[in-house]
Amino acid sequence: MNQDLQQRLRCPATHQQLSALTPSQIATVNDAIAKGALQNDIGADVTEAVEGGLLREDGALFFPIRDGLISLVIDMAIPAAFIEG
């Protein structure tokens, strides 16, 4: 992702800065999705794998990237407490 664009993107709810998930974090997310163990911020099951994501500065949520598109809809954000470095 373009570094300038990433610097400009913010969480739509809190305006905190966002940073790209690492490959190991993406693998952790997709493993949890495959196991049916993930829900988004409004409690709906997450069933589609992600190709990336943008983690909010506080580490509470991340915004999924699928088909090259970032979903900055707060309801579609995924709690990130289970993701480790």
PyMOL Python script that loads the backbone (N, CA, C, O; Angstrom):
from pymol import cmd

cmd.read_pdbstr("""\
ATOM      1  N   MET A   1       0.835  -1.171   0.000  1.00  0.00           N
ATOM      2  CA  MET A   1       0.000   0.000   0.000  1.00  0.00           C
ATOM      3  C   MET A   1       0.883   1.239   0.000  1.00  0.00           C
ATOM      4  O   MET A   1       1.935   1.275   0.639  1.00  0.00           O
ATOM      5  N   ASN A   2       0.446   2.217  -0.706  1.00  0.00           N
ATOM      6  CA  ASN A   2       1.143   3.486  -0.795  1.00  0.00           C
ATOM      7  C   ASN A   2       1.290   4.094   0.603  1.00  0.00           C
ATOM      8  O   ASN A   2       0.298   4.283   1.307  1.00  0.00           O
ATOM      9  N   GLN A   3       2.519   4.396   0.999  1.00  0.00           N
ATOM     10  CA  GLN A   3       2.803   4.921   2.341  1.00  0.00           C
ATOM     11  C   GLN A   3       2.072   6.229   2.606  1.00  0.00           C
ATOM     12  O   GLN A   3       1.581   6.442   3.714  1.00  0.00           O
ATOM     13  N   ASP A   4       1.990   7.105   1.618  1.00  0.00           N
ATOM     14  CA  ASP A   4       1.300   8.385   1.786  1.00  0.00           C
ATOM     15  C   ASP A   4      -0.182   8.152   2.056  1.00  0.00           C
ATOM     16  O   ASP A   4      -0.763   8.792   2.932  1.00  0.00           O
ATOM     17  N   LEU A   5      -0.790   7.243   1.311  1.00  0.00           N
ATOM     18  CA  LEU A   5      -2.199   6.929   1.517  1.00  0.00           C
ATOM     19  C   LEU A   5      -2.414   6.348   2.910  1.00  0.00           C
ATOM     20  O   LEU A   5      -3.347   6.741   3.611  1.00  0.00           O
ATOM     21  N   GLN A   6      -1.566   5.428   3.306  1.00  0.00           N
ATOM     22  CA  GLN A   6      -1.700   4.812   4.626  1.00  0.00           C
ATOM     23  C   GLN A   6      -1.610   5.860   5.729  1.00  0.00           C
ATOM     24  O   GLN A   6      -2.326   5.757   6.726  1.00  0.00           O
ATOM     25  N   GLN A   7      -0.755   6.859   5.579  1.00  0.00           N
ATOM     26  CA  GLN A   7      -0.622   7.929   6.572  1.00  0.00           C
ATOM     27  C   GLN A   7      -1.895   8.769   6.675  1.00  0.00           C
ATOM     28  O   GLN A   7      -2.191   9.332   7.729  1.00  0.00           O
ATOM     29  N   ARG A   8      -2.635   8.847   5.588  1.00  0.00           N
ATOM     30  CA  ARG A   8      -3.839   9.681   5.563  1.00  0.00           C
ATOM     31  C   ARG A   8      -5.084   8.953   6.062  1.00  0.00           C
ATOM     32  O   ARG A   8      -6.024   9.586   6.542  1.00  0.00           O
ATOM     33  N   LEU A   9      -5.092   7.627   5.950  1.00  0.00           N
ATOM     34  CA  LEU A   9      -6.265   6.865   6.364  1.00  0.00           C
ATOM     35  C   LEU A   9      -6.399   6.859   7.878  1.00  0.00           C
ATOM     36  O   LEU A   9      -5.412   6.731   8.602  1.00  0.00           O
ATOM     37  N   ARG A  10      -7.619   6.999   8.341  1.00  0.00           N
ATOM     38  CA  ARG A  10      -7.920   7.022   9.778  1.00  0.00           C
ATOM     39  C   ARG A  10      -9.161   6.187  10.045  1.00  0.00           C
ATOM     40  O   ARG A  10      -9.978   5.956   9.154  1.00  0.00           O
ATOM     41  N   CYS A  11      -9.287   5.744  11.275  1.00  0.00           N
ATOM     42  CA  CYS A  11     -10.496   5.044  11.688  1.00  0.00           C
ATOM     43  C   CYS A  11     -11.666   6.028  11.558  1.00  0.00           C
ATOM     44  O   CYS A  11     -11.569   7.161  12.028  1.00  0.00           O
ATOM     45  N   PRO A  12     -12.767   5.608  10.926  1.00  0.00           N
ATOM     46  CA  PRO A  12     -13.886   6.532  10.757  1.00  0.00           C
ATOM     47  C   PRO A  12     -14.582   6.892  12.070  1.00  0.00           C
ATOM     48  O   PRO A  12     -15.261   7.917  12.139  1.00  0.00           O
ATOM     49  N   ALA A  13     -14.430   6.075  13.109  1.00  0.00           N
ATOM     50  CA  ALA A  13     -15.096   6.340  14.380  1.00  0.00           C
ATOM     51  C   ALA A  13     -14.231   7.150  15.343  1.00  0.00           C
ATOM     52  O   ALA A  13     -14.721   8.080  15.984  1.00  0.00           O
ATOM     53  N   THR A  14     -12.941   6.799  15.448  1.00  0.00           N
ATOM     54  CA  THR A  14     -12.075   7.428  16.451  1.00  0.00           C
ATOM     55  C   THR A  14     -11.017   8.346  15.856  1.00  0.00           C
ATOM     56  O   THR A  14     -10.385   9.122  16.573  1.00  0.00           O
ATOM     57  N   HIS A  15     -10.828   8.255  14.556  1.00  0.00           N
ATOM     58  CA  HIS A  15      -9.821   9.030  13.828  1.00  0.00           C
ATOM     59  C   HIS A  15      -8.389   8.644  14.192  1.00  0.00           C
ATOM     60  O   HIS A  15      -7.452   9.399  13.930  1.00  0.00           O
ATOM     61  N   GLN A  16      -8.222   7.466  14.799  1.00  0.00           N
ATOM     62  CA  GLN A  16      -6.881   6.971  15.098  1.00  0.00           C
ATOM     63  C   GLN A  16      -6.200   6.527  13.803  1.00  0.00           C
ATOM     64  O   GLN A  16      -6.857   6.157  12.830  1.00  0.00           O
ATOM     65  N   GLN A  17      -4.896   6.573  13.818  1.00  0.00           N
ATOM     66  CA  GLN A  17      -4.098   6.133  12.674  1.00  0.00           C
ATOM     67  C   GLN A  17      -4.235   4.626  12.496  1.00  0.00           C
ATOM     68  O   GLN A  17      -4.485   3.897  13.457  1.00  0.00           O
ATOM     69  N   LEU A  18      -4.070   4.171  11.267  1.00  0.00           N
ATOM     70  CA  LEU A  18      -4.163   2.760  10.917  1.00  0.00           C
ATOM     71  C   LEU A  18      -2.825   2.272  10.379  1.00  0.00           C
ATOM     72  O   LEU A  18      -2.099   3.024   9.727  1.00  0.00           O
ATOM     73  N   SER A  19      -2.501   1.010  10.653  1.00  0.00           N
ATOM     74  CA  SER A  19      -1.272   0.425  10.107  1.00  0.00           C
ATOM     75  C   SER A  19      -1.586  -0.944   9.538  1.00  0.00           C
ATOM     76  O   SER A  19      -2.505  -1.625   9.992  1.00  0.00           O
ATOM     77  N   ALA A  20      -0.817  -1.335   8.545  1.00  0.00           N
ATOM     78  CA  ALA A  20      -1.058  -2.598   7.854  1.00  0.00           C
ATOM     79  C   ALA A  20      -0.760  -3.790   8.753  1.00  0.00           C
ATOM     80  O   ALA A  20       0.212  -3.793   9.509  1.00  0.00           O
ATOM     81  N   LEU A  21      -1.625  -4.810   8.654  1.00  0.00           N
ATOM     82  CA  LEU A  21      -1.358  -6.069   9.341  1.00  0.00           C
ATOM     83  C   LEU A  21      -0.122  -6.717   8.732  1.00  0.00           C
ATOM     84  O   LEU A  21       0.148  -6.557   7.541  1.00  0.00           O
ATOM     85  N   THR A  22       0.614  -7.435   9.537  1.00  0.00           N
ATOM     86  CA  THR A  22       1.775  -8.177   9.051  1.00  0.00           C
ATOM     87  C   THR A  22       1.298  -9.481   8.409  1.00  0.00           C
ATOM     88  O   THR A  22       0.163  -9.898   8.640  1.00  0.00           O
ATOM     89  N   PRO A  23       2.145 -10.129   7.606  1.00  0.00           N
ATOM     90  CA  PRO A  23       1.752 -11.427   7.031  1.00  0.00           C
ATOM     91  C   PRO A  23       1.358 -12.455   8.097  1.00  0.00           C
ATOM     92  O   PRO A  23       0.420 -13.223   7.883  1.00  0.00           O
ATOM     93  N   SER A  24       2.046 -12.486   9.231  1.00  0.00           N
ATOM     94  CA  SER A  24       1.686 -13.450  10.270  1.00  0.00           C
ATOM     95  C   SER A  24       0.337 -13.105  10.904  1.00  0.00           C
ATOM     96  O   SER A  24      -0.419 -14.004  11.272  1.00  0.00           O
ATOM     97  N   GLN A  25       0.034 -11.825  11.033  1.00  0.00           N
ATOM     98  CA  GLN A  25      -1.274 -11.425  11.549  1.00  0.00           C
ATOM     99  C   GLN A  25      -2.379 -11.799  10.571  1.00  0.00           C
ATOM    100  O   GLN A  25      -3.448 -12.249  10.984  1.00  0.00           O
ATOM    101  N   ILE A  26      -2.132 -11.616   9.285  1.00  0.00           N
ATOM    102  CA  ILE A  26      -3.112 -11.991   8.258  1.00  0.00           C
ATOM    103  C   ILE A  26      -3.369 -13.498   8.316  1.00  0.00           C
ATOM    104  O   ILE A  26      -4.514 -13.937   8.215  1.00  0.00           O
ATOM    105  N   ALA A  27      -2.320 -14.276   8.476  1.00  0.00           N
ATOM    106  CA  ALA A  27      -2.470 -15.737   8.572  1.00  0.00           C
ATOM    107  C   ALA A  27      -3.299 -16.103   9.800  1.00  0.00           C
ATOM    108  O   ALA A  27      -4.149 -16.990   9.725  1.00  0.00           O
ATOM    109  N   THR A  28      -3.069 -15.441  10.918  1.00  0.00           N
ATOM    110  CA  THR A  28      -3.835 -15.688  12.140  1.00  0.00           C
ATOM    111  C   THR A  28      -5.314 -15.374  11.923  1.00  0.00           C
ATOM    112  O   THR A  28      -6.185 -16.143  12.330  1.00  0.00           O
ATOM    113  N   VAL A  29      -5.586 -14.249  11.286  1.00  0.00           N
ATOM    114  CA  VAL A  29      -6.962 -13.847  10.986  1.00  0.00           C
ATOM    115  C   VAL A  29      -7.634 -14.888  10.095  1.00  0.00           C
ATOM    116  O   VAL A  29      -8.739 -15.341  10.391  1.00  0.00           O
ATOM    117  N   ASN A  30      -6.969 -15.266   9.007  1.00  0.00           N
ATOM    118  CA  ASN A  30      -7.579 -16.211   8.074  1.00  0.00           C
ATOM    119  C   ASN A  30      -7.769 -17.590   8.692  1.00  0.00           C
ATOM    120  O   ASN A  30      -8.713 -18.297   8.339  1.00  0.00           O
ATOM    121  N   ASP A  31      -6.898 -17.978   9.596  1.00  0.00           N
ATOM    122  CA  ASP A  31      -7.072 -19.236  10.307  1.00  0.00           C
ATOM    123  C   ASP A  31      -8.333 -19.172  11.179  1.00  0.00           C
ATOM    124  O   ASP A  31      -9.118 -20.120  11.211  1.00  0.00           O
ATOM    125  N   ALA A  32      -8.519 -18.063  11.877  1.00  0.00           N
ATOM    126  CA  ALA A  32      -9.709 -17.891  12.716  1.00  0.00           C
ATOM    127  C   ALA A  32     -10.981 -17.865  11.870  1.00  0.00           C
ATOM    128  O   ALA A  32     -12.008 -18.408  12.276  1.00  0.00           O
ATOM    129  N   ILE A  33     -10.916 -17.238  10.701  1.00  0.00           N
ATOM    130  CA  ILE A  33     -12.077 -17.210   9.797  1.00  0.00           C
ATOM    131  C   ILE A  33     -12.398 -18.626   9.332  1.00  0.00           C
ATOM    132  O   ILE A  33     -13.562 -19.026   9.326  1.00  0.00           O
ATOM    133  N   ALA A  34     -11.380 -19.386   8.946  1.00  0.00           N
ATOM    134  CA  ALA A  34     -11.589 -20.754   8.479  1.00  0.00           C
ATOM    135  C   ALA A  34     -12.216 -21.634   9.561  1.00  0.00           C
ATOM    136  O   ALA A  34     -12.976 -22.553   9.254  1.00  0.00           O
ATOM    137  N   LYS A  35     -11.900 -21.354  10.816  1.00  0.00           N
ATOM    138  CA  LYS A  35     -12.448 -22.127  11.939  1.00  0.00           C
ATOM    139  C   LYS A  35     -13.832 -21.632  12.362  1.00  0.00           C
ATOM    140  O   LYS A  35     -14.453 -22.215  13.251  1.00  0.00           O
ATOM    141  N   GLY A  36     -14.312 -20.567  11.734  1.00  0.00           N
ATOM    142  CA  GLY A  36     -15.610 -20.009  12.093  1.00  0.00           C
ATOM    143  C   GLY A  36     -15.604 -19.298  13.432  1.00  0.00           C
ATOM    144  O   GLY A  36     -16.625 -19.230  14.117  1.00  0.00           O
ATOM    145  N   ALA A  37     -14.448 -18.769  13.799  1.00  0.00           N
ATOM    146  CA  ALA A  37     -14.277 -18.189  15.130  1.00  0.00           C
ATOM    147  C   ALA A  37     -14.238 -16.665  15.155  1.00  0.00           C
ATOM    148  O   ALA A  37     -13.855 -16.081  16.169  1.00  0.00           O
ATOM    149  N   LEU A  38     -14.626 -16.008  14.062  1.00  0.00           N
ATOM    150  CA  LEU A  38     -14.538 -14.546  14.026  1.00  0.00           C
ATOM    151  C   LEU A  38     -15.889 -13.915  13.746  1.00  0.00           C
ATOM    152  O   LEU A  38     -16.671 -14.395  12.925  1.00  0.00           O
ATOM    153  N   GLN A  39     -16.138 -12.824  14.454  1.00  0.00           N
ATOM    154  CA  GLN A  39     -17.312 -12.007  14.198  1.00  0.00           C
ATOM    155  C   GLN A  39     -16.858 -10.564  14.036  1.00  0.00           C
ATOM    156  O   GLN A  39     -15.843 -10.152  14.599  1.00  0.00           O
ATOM    157  N   ASN A  40     -17.620  -9.804  13.262  1.00  0.00           N
ATOM    158  CA  ASN A  40     -17.266  -8.401  13.083  1.00  0.00           C
ATOM    159  C   ASN A  40     -17.793  -7.580  14.256  1.00  0.00           C
ATOM    160  O   ASN A  40     -18.315  -8.140  15.219  1.00  0.00           O
ATOM    161  N   ASP A  41     -17.663  -6.280  14.182  1.00  0.00           N
ATOM    162  CA  ASP A  41     -17.985  -5.394  15.292  1.00  0.00           C
ATOM    163  C   ASP A  41     -19.456  -5.420  15.680  1.00  0.00           C
ATOM    164  O   ASP A  41     -19.793  -5.060  16.809  1.00  0.00           O
ATOM    165  N   ILE A  42     -20.343  -5.835  14.779  1.00  0.00           N
ATOM    166  CA  ILE A  42     -21.774  -5.913  15.105  1.00  0.00           C
ATOM    167  C   ILE A  42     -22.223  -7.346  15.378  1.00  0.00           C
ATOM    168  O   ILE A  42     -23.419  -7.609  15.509  1.00  0.00           O
ATOM    169  N   GLY A  43     -21.266  -8.273  15.464  1.00  0.00           N
ATOM    170  CA  GLY A  43     -21.588  -9.639  15.842  1.00  0.00           C
ATOM    171  C   GLY A  43     -21.916 -10.598  14.720  1.00  0.00           C
ATOM    172  O   GLY A  43     -22.288 -11.742  14.986  1.00  0.00           O
ATOM    173  N   ALA A  44     -21.791 -10.170  13.471  1.00  0.00           N
ATOM    174  CA  ALA A  44     -22.041 -11.061  12.336  1.00  0.00           C
ATOM    175  C   ALA A  44     -20.804 -11.920  12.079  1.00  0.00           C
ATOM    176  O   ALA A  44     -19.674 -11.448  12.202  1.00  0.00           O
ATOM    177  N   ASP A  45     -21.027 -13.182  11.723  1.00  0.00           N
ATOM    178  CA  ASP A  45     -19.910 -14.075  11.419  1.00  0.00           C
ATOM    179  C   ASP A  45     -19.115 -13.574  10.216  1.00  0.00           C
ATOM    180  O   ASP A  45     -19.685 -13.133   9.218  1.00  0.00           O
ATOM    181  N   VAL A  46     -17.806 -13.649  10.328  1.00  0.00           N
ATOM    182  CA  VAL A  46     -16.915 -13.311   9.215  1.00  0.00           C
ATOM    183  C   VAL A  46     -16.597 -14.625   8.513  1.00  0.00           C
ATOM    184  O   VAL A  46     -16.036 -15.534   9.124  1.00  0.00           O
ATOM    185  N   THR A  47     -16.952 -14.732   7.230  1.00  0.00           N
ATOM    186  CA  THR A  47     -16.794 -15.986   6.505  1.00  0.00           C
ATOM    187  C   THR A  47     -15.825 -15.906   5.340  1.00  0.00           C
ATOM    188  O   THR A  47     -15.392 -16.933   4.819  1.00  0.00           O
ATOM    189  N   GLU A  48     -15.481 -14.690   4.926  1.00  0.00           N
ATOM    190  CA  GLU A  48     -14.576 -14.517   3.786  1.00  0.00           C
ATOM    191  C   GLU A  48     -13.169 -14.184   4.270  1.00  0.00           C
ATOM    192  O   GLU A  48     -12.985 -13.308   5.115  1.00  0.00           O
ATOM    193  N   ALA A  49     -12.185 -14.888   3.731  1.00  0.00           N
ATOM    194  CA  ALA A  49     -10.780 -14.618   4.061  1.00  0.00           C
ATOM    195  C   ALA A  49     -10.417 -13.187   3.663  1.00  0.00           C
ATOM    196  O   ALA A  49     -11.059 -12.582   2.804  1.00  0.00           O
ATOM    197  N   VAL A  50      -9.386 -12.668   4.301  1.00  0.00           N
ATOM    198  CA  VAL A  50      -8.897 -11.326   3.981  1.00  0.00           C
ATOM    199  C   VAL A  50      -7.540 -11.442   3.297  1.00  0.00           C
ATOM    200  O   VAL A  50      -6.811 -12.411   3.506  1.00  0.00           O
ATOM    201  N   GLU A  51      -7.213 -10.454   2.486  1.00  0.00           N
ATOM    202  CA  GLU A  51      -5.871 -10.428   1.888  1.00  0.00           C
ATOM    203  C   GLU A  51      -4.971  -9.469   2.647  1.00  0.00           C
ATOM    204  O   GLU A  51      -3.761  -9.420   2.425  1.00  0.00           O
ATOM    205  N   GLY A  52      -5.580  -8.710   3.545  1.00  0.00           N
ATOM    206  CA  GLY A  52      -4.840  -7.773   4.368  1.00  0.00           C
ATOM    207  C   GLY A  52      -5.794  -7.090   5.318  1.00  0.00           C
ATOM    208  O   GLY A  52      -6.970  -7.442   5.403  1.00  0.00           O
ATOM    209  N   GLY A  53      -5.276  -6.114   6.026  1.00  0.00           N
ATOM    210  CA  GLY A  53      -6.113  -5.367   6.943  1.00  0.00           C
ATOM    211  C   GLY A  53      -5.354  -4.188   7.500  1.00  0.00           C
ATOM    212  O   GLY A  53      -4.124  -4.149   7.472  1.00  0.00           O
ATOM    213  N   LEU A  54      -6.104  -3.227   8.005  1.00  0.00           N
ATOM    214  CA  LEU A  54      -5.520  -2.045   8.633  1.00  0.00           C
ATOM    215  C   LEU A  54      -5.929  -2.031  10.097  1.00  0.00           C
ATOM    216  O   LEU A  54      -7.111  -1.948  10.430  1.00  0.00           O
ATOM    217  N   LEU A  55      -4.941  -2.113  10.950  1.00  0.00           N
ATOM    218  CA  LEU A  55      -5.138  -2.197  12.390  1.00  0.00           C
ATOM    219  C   LEU A  55      -5.196  -0.797  12.991  1.00  0.00           C
ATOM    220  O   LEU A  55      -4.340   0.046  12.721  1.00  0.00           O
ATOM    221  N   ARG A  56      -6.215  -0.566  13.805  1.00  0.00           N
ATOM    222  CA  ARG A  56      -6.348   0.720  14.474  1.00  0.00           C
ATOM    223  C   ARG A  56      -5.244   0.879  15.508  1.00  0.00           C
ATOM    224  O   ARG A  56      -4.793  -0.105  16.094  1.00  0.00           O
ATOM    225  N   GLU A  57      -4.818   2.087  15.731  1.00  0.00           N
ATOM    226  CA  GLU A  57      -3.690   2.396  16.609  1.00  0.00           C
ATOM    227  C   GLU A  57      -3.819   1.779  18.010  1.00  0.00           C
ATOM    228  O   GLU A  57      -2.818   1.363  18.594  1.00  0.00           O
ATOM    229  N   ASP A  58      -5.035   1.719  18.548  1.00  0.00           N
ATOM    230  CA  ASP A  58      -5.219   1.139  19.881  1.00  0.00           C
ATOM    231  C   ASP A  58      -5.240  -0.385  19.870  1.00  0.00           C
ATOM    232  O   ASP A  58      -5.302  -1.010  20.928  1.00  0.00           O
ATOM    233  N   GLY A  59      -5.187  -0.993  18.674  1.00  0.00           N
ATOM    234  CA  GLY A  59      -5.158  -2.446  18.558  1.00  0.00           C
ATOM    235  C   GLY A  59      -6.489  -3.125  18.789  1.00  0.00           C
ATOM    236  O   GLY A  59      -6.550  -4.353  18.831  1.00  0.00           O
ATOM    237  N   ALA A  60      -7.550  -2.365  18.939  1.00  0.00           N
ATOM    238  CA  ALA A  60      -8.862  -2.944  19.242  1.00  0.00           C
ATOM    239  C   ALA A  60      -9.568  -3.525  18.025  1.00  0.00           C
ATOM    240  O   ALA A  60     -10.240  -4.550  18.137  1.00  0.00           O
ATOM    241  N   LEU A  61      -9.431  -2.894  16.875  1.00  0.00           N
ATOM    242  CA  LEU A  61     -10.136  -3.307  15.661  1.00  0.00           C
ATOM    243  C   LEU A  61      -9.206  -3.251  14.463  1.00  0.00           C
ATOM    244  O   LEU A  61      -8.215  -2.521  14.447  1.00  0.00           O
ATOM    245  N   PHE A  62      -9.564  -4.058  13.445  1.00  0.00           N
ATOM    246  CA  PHE A  62      -8.900  -3.862  12.159  1.00  0.00           C
ATOM    247  C   PHE A  62      -9.947  -3.860  11.065  1.00  0.00           C
ATOM    248  O   PHE A  62     -11.012  -4.465  11.190  1.00  0.00           O
ATOM    249  N   PHE A  63      -9.620  -3.169   9.998  1.00  0.00           N
ATOM    250  CA  PHE A  63     -10.493  -3.037   8.847  1.00  0.00           C
ATOM    251  C   PHE A  63      -9.982  -3.965   7.750  1.00  0.00           C
ATOM    252  O   PHE A  63      -8.833  -3.841   7.325  1.00  0.00           O
ATOM    253  N   PRO A  64     -10.818  -4.892   7.286  1.00  0.00           N
ATOM    254  CA  PRO A  64     -10.354  -5.893   6.323  1.00  0.00           C
ATOM    255  C   PRO A  64     -10.117  -5.325   4.925  1.00  0.00           C
ATOM    256  O   PRO A  64     -10.756  -4.364   4.498  1.00  0.00           O
ATOM    257  N   ILE A  65      -9.176  -5.959   4.235  1.00  0.00           N
ATOM    258  CA  ILE A  65      -8.922  -5.666   2.824  1.00  0.00           C
ATOM    259  C   ILE A  65      -9.245  -6.944   2.051  1.00  0.00           C
ATOM    260  O   ILE A  65      -8.691  -8.009   2.325  1.00  0.00           O
ATOM    261  N   ARG A  66     -10.152  -6.818   1.082  1.00  0.00           N
ATOM    262  CA  ARG A  66     -10.532  -7.934   0.225  1.00  0.00           C
ATOM    263  C   ARG A  66     -10.600  -7.434  -1.213  1.00  0.00           C
ATOM    264  O   ARG A  66     -11.110  -6.345  -1.476  1.00  0.00           O
ATOM    265  N   ASP A  67     -10.093  -8.219  -2.120  1.00  0.00           N
ATOM    266  CA  ASP A  67     -10.088  -7.852  -3.544  1.00  0.00           C
ATOM    267  C   ASP A  67      -9.477  -6.471  -3.762  1.00  0.00           C
ATOM    268  O   ASP A  67      -9.895  -5.731  -4.652  1.00  0.00           O
ATOM    269  N   GLY A  68      -8.480  -6.131  -2.939  1.00  0.00           N
ATOM    270  CA  GLY A  68      -7.788  -4.864  -3.085  1.00  0.00           C
ATOM    271  C   GLY A  68      -8.533  -3.660  -2.539  1.00  0.00           C
ATOM    272  O   GLY A  68      -8.066  -2.529  -2.675  1.00  0.00           O
ATOM    273  N   LEU A  69      -9.688  -3.888  -1.923  1.00  0.00           N
ATOM    274  CA  LEU A  69     -10.498  -2.787  -1.403  1.00  0.00           C
ATOM    275  C   LEU A  69     -10.508  -2.794   0.114  1.00  0.00           C
ATOM    276  O   LEU A  69     -10.711  -3.837   0.735  1.00  0.00           O
ATOM    277  N   ILE A  70     -10.290  -1.639   0.706  1.00  0.00           N
ATOM    278  CA  ILE A  70     -10.314  -1.484   2.162  1.00  0.00           C
ATOM    279  C   ILE A  70     -11.737  -1.153   2.573  1.00  0.00           C
ATOM    280  O   ILE A  70     -12.343  -0.224   2.039  1.00  0.00           O
ATOM    281  N   SER A  71     -12.269  -1.908   3.514  1.00  0.00           N
ATOM    282  CA  SER A  71     -13.592  -1.617   4.044  1.00  0.00           C
ATOM    283  C   SER A  71     -13.430  -0.781   5.313  1.00  0.00           C
ATOM    284  O   SER A  71     -13.069  -1.303   6.367  1.00  0.00           O
ATOM    285  N   LEU A  72     -13.698   0.517   5.202  1.00  0.00           N
ATOM    286  CA  LEU A  72     -13.595   1.413   6.352  1.00  0.00           C
ATOM    287  C   LEU A  72     -14.961   1.653   6.990  1.00  0.00           C
ATOM    288  O   LEU A  72     -15.203   2.708   7.577  1.00  0.00           O
ATOM    289  N   VAL A  73     -15.844   0.676   6.873  1.00  0.00           N
ATOM    290  CA  VAL A  73     -17.152   0.736   7.515  1.00  0.00           C
ATOM    291  C   VAL A  73     -16.979   0.191   8.928  1.00  0.00           C
ATOM    292  O   VAL A  73     -16.574  -0.960   9.096  1.00  0.00           O
ATOM    293  N   ILE A  74     -17.277   0.989   9.940  1.00  0.00           N
ATOM    294  CA  ILE A  74     -17.003   0.599  11.324  1.00  0.00           C
ATOM    295  C   ILE A  74     -17.726  -0.686  11.705  1.00  0.00           C
ATOM    296  O   ILE A  74     -17.180  -1.483  12.469  1.00  0.00           O
ATOM    297  N   ASP A  75     -18.930  -0.914  11.202  1.00  0.00           N
ATOM    298  CA  ASP A  75     -19.658  -2.148  11.515  1.00  0.00           C
ATOM    299  C   ASP A  75     -18.967  -3.388  10.965  1.00  0.00           C
ATOM    300  O   ASP A  75     -19.144  -4.479  11.507  1.00  0.00           O
ATOM    301  N   MET A  76     -18.194  -3.246   9.913  1.00  0.00           N
ATOM    302  CA  MET A  76     -17.497  -4.372   9.296  1.00  0.00           C
ATOM    303  C   MET A  76     -16.099  -4.587   9.873  1.00  0.00           C
ATOM    304  O   MET A  76     -15.427  -5.562   9.537  1.00  0.00           O
ATOM    305  N   ALA A  77     -15.666  -3.675  10.742  1.00  0.00           N
ATOM    306  CA  ALA A  77     -14.369  -3.838  11.402  1.00  0.00           C
ATOM    307  C   ALA A  77     -14.411  -5.093  12.265  1.00  0.00           C
ATOM    308  O   ALA A  77     -15.470  -5.504  12.739  1.00  0.00           O
ATOM    309  N   ILE A  78     -13.252  -5.689  12.457  1.00  0.00           N
ATOM    310  CA  ILE A  78     -13.156  -6.952  13.184  1.00  0.00           C
ATOM    311  C   ILE A  78     -12.337  -6.735  14.459  1.00  0.00           C
ATOM    312  O   ILE A  78     -11.224  -6.213  14.401  1.00  0.00           O
ATOM    313  N   PRO A  79     -12.887  -7.136  15.612  1.00  0.00           N
ATOM    314  CA  PRO A  79     -12.106  -7.032  16.848  1.00  0.00           C
ATOM    315  C   PRO A  79     -10.774  -7.765  16.700  1.00  0.00           C
ATOM    316  O   PRO A  79     -10.714  -8.861  16.141  1.00  0.00           O
ATOM    317  N   ALA A  80      -9.722  -7.153  17.203  1.00  0.00           N
ATOM    318  CA  ALA A  80      -8.368  -7.672  16.956  1.00  0.00           C
ATOM    319  C   ALA A  80      -7.646  -8.127  18.201  1.00  0.00           C
ATOM    320  O   ALA A  80      -6.429  -8.313  18.167  1.00  0.00           O
ATOM    321  N   ALA A  81      -8.352  -8.313  19.298  1.00  0.00           N
ATOM    322  CA  ALA A  81      -7.706  -8.681  20.552  1.00  0.00           C
ATOM    323  C   ALA A  81      -6.924  -9.996  20.456  1.00  0.00           C
ATOM    324  O   ALA A  81      -5.954 -10.189  21.189  1.00  0.00           O
ATOM    325  N   PHE A  82      -7.333 -10.894  19.566  1.00  0.00           N
ATOM    326  CA  PHE A  82      -6.687 -12.204  19.440  1.00  0.00           C
ATOM    327  C   PHE A  82      -5.417 -12.167  18.596  1.00  0.00           C
ATOM    328  O   PHE A  82      -4.669 -13.144  18.557  1.00  0.00           O
ATOM    329  N   ILE A  83      -5.169 -11.050  17.922  1.00  0.00           N
ATOM    330  CA  ILE A  83      -4.002 -10.953  17.043  1.00  0.00           C
ATOM    331  C   ILE A  83      -2.769 -10.557  17.857  1.00  0.00           C
ATOM    332  O   ILE A  83      -2.801  -9.605  18.636  1.00  0.00           O
ATOM    333  N   GLU A  84      -1.704 -11.294  17.664  1.00  0.00           N
ATOM    334  CA  GLU A  84      -0.439 -10.933  18.305  1.00  0.00           C
ATOM    335  C   GLU A  84       0.567 -10.526  17.233  1.00  0.00           C
ATOM    336  O   GLU A  84       0.543 -11.032  16.111  1.00  0.00           O
ATOM    337  N   GLY A  85       1.456  -9.594  17.606  1.00  0.00           N
ATOM    338  CA  GLY A  85       2.523  -9.090  16.771  1.00  0.00           C
ATOM    339  C   GLY A  85       2.841  -9.927  15.621  1.00  0.00           C
ATOM    340  O   GLY A  85       3.734  -9.592  14.842  1.00  0.00           O
TER     341      GLY A  85
END
""", "prot")
cmd.dss("prot")
cmd.show_as("cartoon", "prot")
cmd.util.cbc("prot")
cmd.orient("prot")
